[in-house]
């Protein structure tokens, strides 16, 4: 980071400094209380945008306080898990680096100007990913920069694509033992490991029901948490999905593999996955055109989707 003439840095014992292009002096102790983080983030934001009117600044500070809380919770958890209650040396060095300091300033400015607290947990996760990362620094940096162009609905749709293409694992218990497998391979393993044909049929049916439940549950979750259809072209423009690529395995083939069916038919989707049909209709995606609109995530889209804390029952 290029140091400006108004930049002052101070680094005391057992602390790391945060810097900003403004007239501030900051010292952050590794202990990092919530109030310290909150006050520092507010100072960083005020140095960037000192002339905000009082009402706007109040809203910005609320969003910044929420982000500070999210980050503090994650950082505290990391410290608690570390040996002797201290952040490991590599994380400490990264936290003290000018690159991370500049990135924190960028995030705080983004939080304070956008005022969308629904994205704060994602940004805190991305920042923690940066602090814990030994590689892909450019990827995380760019993902953080791209978040300012996205809203919650767009980010949740990225997560939907990720969950749709994920292959869940199942644990199979039967009279002669048990084994675990991803859902795509479980049907072949059932046929090869289980001697009883009746038991094979029963276990295959249970595996099918698990996969149907998985797809219907994620579809219902995102249906309930996305407020309006997402502009797919805009996601491509913001470098979240590939506009000129499709998955090698089509969505129809994914459903077939998840159900152990080689030649799965489009007309069966409405029977097996009614919640999925409801969701894509809401999203204005035609069932006969799934792979033209459910596109592969870019590395940046994957990074953002991976860092969303989504809990689906």
Secondary structure per residue as TSV (DSSP state, phi and psi in degrees):
chain	resnum	aa	ss	phi	psi
A	1	X	-	360.0	135.3
A	2	X	-	-76.1	128.2
A	3	X	-	-85.9	127.4
A	4	X	-	-87.3	167.4
A	5	X	T	-71.7	-19.3
A	6	X	T	-93.5	10.0
A	7	X	-	-89.9	128.9
A	8	X	-	-123.4	132.7
A	9	X	-	-120.2	142.1
A	10	X	-	-139.7	134.2
A	11	X	-	-134.7	110.7
A	12	X	-	-92.6	-175.0
A	13	X	T	-66.2	137.5
A	14	X	T	55.3	35.7
A	15	X	E	-137.2	163.2
A	16	X	E	-125.6	147.4
A	17	X	-	-98.5	151.1
A	18	X	-	-117.4	137.3
A	19	X	-	-120.6	158.9
A	20	X	-	-156.7	149.2
A	21	X	S	-76.4	75.6
A	22	X	S	-172.2	176.1
A	23	X	S	-88.3	78.5
A	24	X	-	-134.9	154.8
A	25	X	-	-125.7	125.5
A	26	X	-	-136.0	140.2
A	27	X	-	-133.3	129.2
A	28	X	E	-118.3	116.8
A	29	X	E	-75.9	148.1
A	30	X	T	-57.9	-25.6
A	31	X	T	-61.4	-37.6
A	32	X	-	45.5	79.6
A	33	X	-	-73.9	160.6
A	34	X	H	-59.6	-43.9
A	35	X	H	-64.0	-35.2
A	36	X	H	-65.6	-45.1
A	37	X	H	-63.8	-46.4
A	38	X	H	-59.3	-48.1
A	39	X	H	-64.2	-39.3
A	40	X	H	-65.9	-45.2
A	41	X	H	-62.4	-39.9
A	42	X	H	-64.1	-38.0
A	43	X	H	-65.9	-42.3
A	44	X	H	-59.6	-42.9
A	45	X	H	-68.4	-43.6
A	46	X	H	-62.5	-34.4
A	47	X	H	-67.6	-30.4
A	48	X	H	-78.7	-42.5
A	49	X	-	-129.8	73.3
A	50	X	T	-72.6	-16.2
A	51	X	T	-102.1	13.0
A	52	X	-	-61.8	140.7
A	53	X	-	-67.6	162.4
A	54	X	H	-59.2	-44.6
A	55	X	H	-63.3	-44.1
A	56	X	H	-65.1	-40.9
A	57	X	H	-64.6	-37.2
A	58	X	H	-62.0	-44.4
A	59	X	H	-64.6	-40.0
A	60	X	H	-62.9	-42.7
A	61	X	H	-66.3	-32.8
A	62	X	H	-62.8	-45.0
A	63	X	H	-65.5	-40.0
A	64	X	H	-67.0	-39.0
A	65	X	H	-63.0	-40.1
A	66	X	H	-64.4	-43.9
A	67	X	H	-64.0	-41.1
A	68	X	H	-59.3	-40.8
A	69	X	H	-64.1	-45.7
A	70	X	H	-60.5	-45.8
A	71	X	H	-66.6	-41.6
A	72	X	H	-61.1	-41.6
A	73	X	H	-61.6	-43.3
A	74	X	H	-71.7	-40.3
A	75	X	H	-67.1	-41.3
A	76	X	H	-62.5	-40.3
A	77	X	H	-61.7	-40.6
A	78	X	H	-65.4	-42.2
A	79	X	H	-64.8	-41.9
A	80	X	H	-62.2	-32.9
A	81	X	H	-81.9	-17.5
A	82	X	S	-78.7	156.9
A	83	X	G	-60.8	130.8
A	84	X	G	61.4	22.8
A	85	X	G	68.9	21.6
A	86	X	-	-118.1	148.2
A	87	X	-	-64.8	140.3
A	88	X	-	-64.6	159.5
A	89	X	H	-60.7	-39.3
A	90	X	H	-63.7	-42.9
A	91	X	H	-64.3	-39.5
A	92	X	H	-62.0	-41.9
A	93	X	H	-64.5	-42.2
A	94	X	H	-65.3	-40.1
A	95	X	H	-61.6	-34.8
A	96	X	H	-83.0	-9.7
A	97	X	S	-70.8	150.2
A	98	X	H	-63.2	-31.5
A	99	X	H	-63.8	-47.6
A	100	X	H	-68.0	-38.9
A	101	X	H	-61.1	-42.9
A	102	X	H	-65.1	-38.2
A	103	X	H	-66.3	-41.1
A	104	X	H	-60.8	-42.7
A	105	X	H	-60.6	-40.9
A	106	X	H	-64.0	-43.8
A	107	X	H	-63.2	-47.0
A	108	X	H	-60.6	-41.8
A	109	X	H	-63.2	-39.9
A	110	X	H	-64.4	-44.6
A	111	X	H	-63.6	-43.9
A	112	X	H	-71.3	-29.8
A	113	X	H	-89.3	-30.7
A	114	X	H	-85.3	-34.1
A	115	X	-	56.9	34.2
A	116	X	-	-110.6	92.5
A	117	X	G	-68.6	-15.9
A	118	X	G	-64.9	-17.9
A	119	X	G	-97.7	-4.1
A	120	X	H	-65.8	-38.0
A	121	X	H	-64.1	-41.2
A	122	X	H	-60.9	-46.8
A	123	X	H	-64.3	-38.6
A	124	X	H	-64.8	-39.6
A	125	X	H	-64.6	-42.0
A	126	X	H	-63.6	-39.9
A	127	X	H	-65.3	-41.5
A	128	X	H	-65.8	-37.5
A	129	X	H	-59.8	-40.5
A	130	X	H	-63.2	-44.4
A	131	X	H	-68.2	-28.3
A	132	X	H	-93.5	-5.1
A	133	X	-	-90.6	138.4
A	134	X	S	-101.2	-6.9
A	135	X	S	-150.1	-177.9
A	136	X	-	56.7	29.9
A	137	X	H	-59.3	-42.6
A	138	X	H	-62.3	-40.8
A	139	X	H	-60.3	-47.4
A	140	X	H	-67.3	-42.4
A	141	X	H	-57.1	-48.0
A	142	X	H	-68.4	-37.7
A	143	X	H	-60.1	-43.1
A	144	X	H	-61.8	-42.2
A	145	X	H	-64.6	-35.9
A	146	X	H	-71.5	-25.0
A	147	X	H	-58.3	-32.7
A	148	X	T	-64.8	-16.1
A	149	X	T	-96.8	2.5
A	150	X	-	-117.3	155.3
A	151	X	-	-114.7	177.2
A	152	X	H	-59.7	-43.2
A	153	X	H	-60.3	-43.4
A	154	X	H	-64.2	-41.9
A	155	X	H	-67.1	-39.8
A	156	X	H	-65.9	-33.8
A	157	X	H	-67.3	-36.2
A	158	X	H	-59.6	-42.0
A	159	X	H	-65.6	-37.4
A	160	X	H	-59.4	-45.8
A	161	X	H	-60.0	-43.5
A	162	X	H	-61.0	-47.5
A	163	X	H	-65.8	-38.3
A	164	X	H	-61.5	-38.9
A	165	X	H	-88.2	-12.2
A	166	X	-	-66.0	151.7
A	167	X	-	-110.3	105.4
A	168	X	-	-68.4	155.2
A	169	X	E	-103.4	149.0
A	170	X	E	-130.7	151.8
A	171	X	E	-108.0	124.4
A	172	X	E	-105.9	119.0
A	173	X	E	-109.0	131.3
A	174	X	E	-146.5	176.3
A	175	X	T	-59.3	-29.3
A	176	X	T	-98.1	0.3
A	177	X	E	152.1	-152.3
A	178	X	E	-153.9	160.2
A	179	X	E	-157.5	158.0
A	180	X	E	-115.5	151.8
A	181	X	E	-163.0	156.3
A	182	X	E	-70.9	156.0
A	183	X	H	-63.4	-27.7
A	184	X	H	-67.2	-34.5
A	185	X	H	-97.4	-10.2
A	186	X	H	-66.1	-31.6
A	187	X	H	-68.2	-41.3
A	188	X	H	-65.2	-38.7
A	189	X	H	-67.3	-38.0
A	190	X	H	-60.7	-45.1
A	191	X	H	-64.3	-34.8
A	192	X	H	-86.9	-26.9
A	193	X	H	-98.5	-28.2
A	194	X	-	-100.0	122.4
A	195	X	-	-76.6	-39.2
A	196	X	-	-73.5	125.2
A	197	X	H	-66.8	-37.8
A	198	X	H	-63.2	-40.3
A	199	X	H	-69.1	-35.9
A	200	X	H	-57.4	-47.9
A	201	X	H	-59.9	-44.1
A	202	X	H	-64.0	-44.1
A	203	X	H	-69.4	-37.8
A	204	X	H	-62.8	-41.4
A	205	X	H	-62.2	-41.7
A	206	X	H	-65.2	-39.4
A	207	X	H	-64.6	-41.9
A	208	X	H	-59.9	-44.9
A	209	X	H	-63.4	-37.4
A	210	X	H	-63.0	-45.2
A	211	X	H	-68.6	-40.8
A	212	X	H	-59.7	-43.7
A	213	X	H	-62.0	-40.1
A	214	X	H	-61.0	-52.2
A	215	X	H	-65.8	-42.6
A	216	X	H	-66.7	-36.8
A	217	X	H	-67.8	-43.8
A	218	X	H	-67.8	-36.0
A	219	X	H	-64.3	-42.8
A	220	X	H	-64.3	-41.6
A	221	X	H	-59.8	-50.5
A	222	X	H	-71.8	-29.0
A	223	X	H	-60.8	-39.3
A	224	X	H	-80.8	-13.9
A	225	X	H	-118.1	-0.3
A	226	X	-	-110.8	123.7
A	227	X	-	-85.5	-22.8
A	228	X	S	-154.7	158.0
A	229	X	-	-57.0	143.5
A	230	X	-	-95.6	136.3
A	231	X	-	-76.9	106.4
A	232	X	H	-64.3	-39.5
A	233	X	H	-62.1	-36.3
A	234	X	H	-68.6	-35.7
A	235	X	H	-63.1	-39.2
A	236	X	H	-67.3	-40.5
A	237	X	H	-62.2	-35.0
A	238	X	T	-87.6	13.7
A	239	X	T	64.9	33.1
A	240	X	S	-97.2	-32.0
A	241	X	B	-131.7	158.6
A	242	X	-	-84.7	125.1
A	243	X	S	-80.8	-24.0
A	244	X	S	-110.4	16.1
A	245	X	-	-131.7	154.7
A	246	X	-	-131.1	159.1
A	247	X	-	-66.3	142.5
A	248	X	S	-64.1	-36.4
A	249	X	S	-100.8	118.5
A	250	X	-	-67.7	163.8
A	251	X	H	-60.2	-39.4
A	252	X	H	-61.8	-41.2
A	253	X	H	-67.5	-36.5
A	254	X	H	-60.4	-46.9
A	255	X	H	-60.4	-42.4
A	256	X	H	-61.9	-44.3
A	257	X	H	-65.3	-35.6
A	258	X	H	-68.2	-22.8
A	259	X	H	-106.6	1.2
A	260	X	T	72.0	29.9
A	261	X	-	-117.8	123.1
A	262	X	T	-72.7	-38.3
A	263	X	T	-118.3	67.6
A	264	X	-	-74.3	135.2
A	265	X	-	-99.9	144.6
A	266	X	G	-57.8	-37.7
A	267	X	G	-66.8	-17.1
A	268	X	G	-80.5	-14.4
A	269	X	H	-60.3	-41.9
A	270	X	H	-63.6	-30.5
A	271	X	H	-79.0	-46.5
A	272	X	H	-81.8	-33.7
A	273	X	-	-131.3	64.1
A	274	X	H	-62.0	-34.8
A	275	X	H	-68.9	-34.4
A	276	X	H	-63.0	-44.9
A	277	X	H	-60.1	-43.6
A	278	X	H	-61.4	-40.7
A	279	X	H	-68.5	-46.7
A	280	X	H	-69.4	-29.9
A	281	X	H	-66.3	-40.3
A	282	X	H	-60.9	-38.3
A	283	X	T	-79.5	-0.3
A	284	X	T	62.9	39.8
A	285	X	-	-109.0	123.3
A	286	X	-	-76.8	135.5
A	287	X	G	-61.4	-27.3
A	288	X	G	-83.1	-1.9
A	289	X	G	-129.8	31.8
A	290	X	H	-58.2	-46.3
A	291	X	H	-80.6	-5.5
A	292	X	H	-83.4	-19.1
A	293	X	H	-119.9	-25.3
A	294	X	S	-95.7	88.3
A	295	X	-	-96.5	159.5
A	296	X	-	-62.4	142.8
A	297	X	B	-74.0	141.8
A	298	X	-	-72.9	168.8
A	299	X	H	-55.1	-34.1
A	300	X	H	-71.3	-40.6
A	301	X	H	-63.3	-39.8
A	302	X	H	-63.9	-41.9
A	303	X	H	-62.3	-42.8
A	304	X	H	-68.0	-46.9
A	305	X	H	-61.9	-37.5
A	306	X	H	-65.0	-29.5
A	307	X	T	-95.1	8.4
A	308	X	-	-84.5	130.4
A	309	X	-	-88.6	92.1
A	310	X	-	-115.9	127.9
A	311	X	-	-115.0	114.8
A	312	X	-	-113.9	124.3
A	313	X	-	-67.7	360.0
